[in-house]
Amino acid sequence: MSGIDKLFGGMRIAASGLSAERIRMDVIAENIANARTTRTPEGGAYRRKLVEFEPLLVRGADGKKSASGVRAARIVDDMKTPMELVRDPSSPDADADGFVELPNVNTLKEMADLITAMRAYDAGMAMQDAYVRSAERALEMMR
């Protein structure tokens, strides 16, 4: 690994975290926006989305793999949290028994997840800033 790669490697890792957390915040915003959507183009109520993360791995000169960041690998439907059924025979989305399926989105949980994602994003920004300051100091020392 060259000196430049070492200098900017941490910045790339921090940038990968920022990108992953931005995707997570976008998905949370979509969940909140659809918290009352009872009819989707696919049919049925909106189902909460989750982001699955995975490490970015690089193979070093010695052949060993090491983590070099994180990425949002995929966005999946939350199949574990049950949908809620409410009785509302007047709804156009009611079934034959008068029940409407509501999304499995808990806005309080989404807001808590959003705060967590925002804090992770802020930490990544602080790390980016620290790397920039370090690079600036290194360049000043070379003068």
GITAUR-V391048 format. One record per pair of residues at least 12 apart in sequence whose C-alpha atoms are under 10 Angstrom apart, sorted by sequence separation. I is the first residue (numbers start at 0). J is the second residue. If there is no record, write none. Layout:
BEGIN
I | J
I | J
END
This chain:
BEGIN
33 | 45
34 | 46
54 | 66
55 | 67
56 | 68
85 | 97
86 | 98
87 | 99
33 | 46
34 | 47
53 | 66
54 | 67
55 | 68
56 | 69
84 | 97
85 | 98
86 | 99
87 | 100
33 | 47
54 | 68
55 | 69
84 | 98
85 | 99
86 | 100
30 | 45
53 | 68
54 | 69
55 | 70
83 | 98
84 | 99
85 | 100
30 | 46
31 | 47
53 | 69
54 | 70
55 | 71
83 | 99
84 | 100
85 | 101
30 | 47
52 | 69
53 | 70
54 | 71
55 | 72
82 | 99
83 | 100
84 | 101
29 | 47
30 | 48
52 | 70
53 | 71
54 | 72
82 | 100
83 | 101
84 | 102
29 | 48
30 | 49
51 | 70
52 | 71
53 | 72
82 | 101
83 | 102
84 | 103
27 | 47
50 | 70
51 | 71
52 | 72
53 | 73
81 | 101
82 | 102
83 | 103
26 | 47
27 | 48
50 | 71
51 | 72
52 | 73
81 | 102
82 | 103
83 | 104
26 | 48
27 | 49
50 | 72
51 | 73
52 | 74
80 | 102
81 | 103
82 | 104
26 | 49
27 | 50
50 | 73
51 | 74
80 | 103
81 | 104
26 | 50
49 | 73
50 | 74
51 | 75
79 | 103
80 | 104
23 | 48
25 | 50
49 | 74
50 | 75
78 | 103
80 | 105
23 | 49
24 | 50
48 | 74
49 | 75
50 | 76
77 | 103
23 | 50
48 | 75
49 | 76
50 | 77
77 | 104
22 | 50
23 | 51
47 | 75
48 | 76
49 | 77
23 | 52
46 | 75
47 | 76
48 | 77
49 | 78
20 | 50
46 | 76
47 | 77
48 | 78
19 | 50
45 | 76
46 | 77
47 | 78
19 | 51
20 | 52
46 | 78
47 | 79
19 | 52
47 | 80
19 | 53
46 | 80
46 | 81
47 | 82
16 | 52
46 | 82
45 | 82
16 | 54
44 | 82
15 | 54
44 | 83
15 | 55
12 | 55
22 | 70
23 | 71
26 | 74
44 | 92
19 | 68
20 | 69
22 | 71
43 | 92
19 | 69
20 | 70
21 | 71
17 | 68
18 | 69
19 | 70
20 | 71
23 | 74
15 | 67
16 | 68
17 | 69
18 | 70
19 | 71
22 | 74
15 | 68
16 | 69
17 | 70
18 | 71
19 | 72
37 | 90
38 | 91
12 | 66
13 | 67
14 | 68
15 | 69
16 | 70
37 | 91
38 | 92
12 | 67
13 | 68
14 | 69
15 | 70
16 | 71
37 | 92
44 | 99
45 | 100
46 | 101
47 | 102
48 | 103
11 | 67
12 | 68
13 | 69
14 | 70
15 | 71
37 | 93
43 | 99
44 | 100
45 | 101
46 | 102
47 | 103
48 | 104
11 | 68
12 | 69
43 | 100
44 | 101
45 | 102
46 | 103
47 | 104
9 | 67
10 | 68
11 | 69
12 | 70
43 | 101
44 | 102
45 | 103
46 | 104
47 | 105
0 | 59
8 | 67
9 | 68
43 | 102
44 | 103
45 | 104
0 | 60
8 | 68
38 | 99
37 | 99
38 | 100
47 | 109
37 | 100
38 | 101
36 | 100
37 | 101
38 | 102
35 | 100
36 | 101
37 | 102
35 | 101
36 | 102
34 | 101
35 | 102
34 | 102
35 | 103
36 | 104
33 | 102
34 | 103
35 | 104
33 | 103
34 | 104
33 | 104
34 | 105
30 | 102
32 | 104
34 | 106
30 | 103
31 | 104
33 | 106
30 | 104
31 | 105
32 | 106
30 | 105
31 | 106
34 | 109
30 | 106
31 | 107
27 | 104
31 | 108
31 | 109
27 | 106
30 | 109
31 | 110
27 | 108
28 | 109
27 | 109
28 | 110
26 | 109
27 | 110
27 | 111
24 | 109
27 | 112
28 | 113
27 | 113
26 | 113
24 | 112
25 | 113
23 | 112
24 | 113
27 | 116
23 | 113
24 | 114
24 | 115
24 | 116
20 | 113
23 | 116
24 | 117
22 | 116
23 | 117
20 | 115
21 | 116
20 | 116
21 | 117
24 | 120
19 | 116
20 | 117
20 | 118
21 | 119
17 | 116
20 | 119
21 | 120
17 | 117
19 | 119
20 | 120
19 | 120
20 | 121
17 | 119
18 | 120
16 | 119
17 | 120
20 | 123
16 | 120
17 | 121
17 | 122
18 | 123
14 | 120
16 | 122
17 | 123
13 | 120
16 | 123
17 | 124
15 | 123
16 | 124
13 | 122
14 | 123
13 | 123
14 | 124
17 | 127
12 | 123
13 | 124
13 | 125
14 | 126
10 | 123
13 | 126
14 | 127
10 | 124
12 | 126
13 | 127
12 | 127
13 | 128
10 | 126
11 | 127
9 | 126
10 | 127
13 | 130
9 | 127
10 | 128
10 | 129
7 | 127
9 | 129
10 | 130
9 | 130
10 | 131
8 | 130
7 | 130
6 | 130
7 | 131
6 | 131
6 | 133
7 | 134
6 | 134
6 | 137
END
